[in-house]
Amino acid sequence: MGILRTIFHIATLGIVDSNEEVKRKNTPCIFTNALSKQDFAEIAVSVAKPIKRLTVSVHDEFVEGEVRTSSGINTWTFKLDFNDYGKITGNYWFRYCDNSDSQIPKSYAEQLKKAIVEHKQIR
């Protein structure tokens, strides 16, 4: 009976998690005076500038990054989702990342999160 309960619990968690993810993604993102769409885009671009091989573009609550390889011959991309149940709080989720071995996307995302939180505290 214990094994069946554990299997049921694990299966249920997967369903609940996926439903919650759908709810989060489907909540329309609304920008406010505390953090406008323009502010978010400017912060995202300014945080990326010191990272030499990274360029970013911002589309609503999404940040798409393009990273040049060390050789400069190729590029790879990642996409971050900053929609946290309709708000930009600094929390983020990876939509995709072409190079999961690189630390650049995670480092950039953490720096951007910090900048968003600091911006909101100032306002």
Secondary structure, DSSP 8 states (H G I E B T S, - for coil): -HHHHHHHHHHHHHHHHHHHHHHHHHS-----SSS-HHHHHHHHHHHHTTSTTEEEEEETTEEEEEEE-TTSS-EEEEEEEEEETTEEEEEEEEEEES-TT-SHHHHHHHHHHHHHHHHHHH-
